[in-house]
Amino acid sequence: MIYCIKCKSELPARARFCPVCGTPVIEEPFVCPECHTENPMDA
């Protein structure tokens, strides 16, 4: 589950903005467990 960093509401999957307060969702990059390269979530 992902939660809004501002209002702590639960966010729907793949949300770009919080549906409650409108705060943009900050996606953490995926780090490859083998080579430790950071990849954007939408790559």
MOSUL-V531650 format. One record per backbone hydrogen bond with DSSP energy under -1.0 kcal/mol. CO is the residue of the C=O (numbers start at 0). NH is the residue of the N-H. If there is no record, write none. Layout:
# MOSUL-V531650
((CO & NH) (CO & NH))
This chain:
# MOSUL-V531650
((1 & 10) (8 & 3) (11 & 14) (15 & 24) (17 & 21) (22 & 17) (29 & 38) (31 & 35) (36 & 31) (38 & 29) (39 & 42))
